[in-house]
Amino acid sequence: MKKVVITMCLSMFCALSYAQRSGYEKSVEAKGAIGLDDRTDYSFGVSMINGFRFNDYLYLGIGAGYEYLNGLFYHSYESGGKYSTSSSYDSKSTQNLIQLFARIKANFTNAKISPFASIDLGNSFNLDKTDEIKMANGFFFEPAIGCDFKISNKQTFYFALGYNQQQYEYEHFTISSYNSGHEIQKKPAGSFNIHVGLKF
């Protein structure tokens, strides 16, 4: 009987030693992104996330971060008409963004190496926007998958791969022999993101 009790206690201790535990958690992370369309080229940034882990599998946090982005400022299209070829030109600009977001994260296991899925929902604030052109400014969301690697009872290294979709605005010029004009185009911008972080 003693052997059974001792074995059960050891098993529980081993299981708990890998548990995420509940309570307050904070993390810092760096990220880089590559644009998947003609609106964004690349970006990189840093974030701080604070939140609460409800159990081994569910976490909810609030994050704030800075992002440096290179993207489309205006696009011009010149119609060549009957006897000449058409041409287009893109002007790119670098922008500084502040991002505020909420993160929902679900771990699939409570082991030392734990895969997870997450989603970020938030808003970007362009610090360099002009009166008309906002570029990357407004609502964004990013689903991601990743993995936690437990270093100690208090520290965990993680990485994640995600798809980010950001509200985006740029100026579109049309030039032809008949008429010319411009308008503000509003389209989502997509990017492939890589996150690396440390939870402590």
Secondary structure, DSSP 4 states (H G I P E B T S, - for coil): -HHHHHHHHHHHHHHHHT---SEEEEEEEEEEEEESSSSEEEEEEEEEEEEEE-SSSEEEEEEEEEEEEEEEEEEEEE---SSS--EEEEEEEEEEEEEEEEEEEEES--SSEEEEEEEEEEEEEETT--SS--EEEEEEEEEEEEEEEE-SSS-EEEEEEEEEEEEEEEEEEEE-SS-EEEEEEEEEEEEEEEEEEEE-
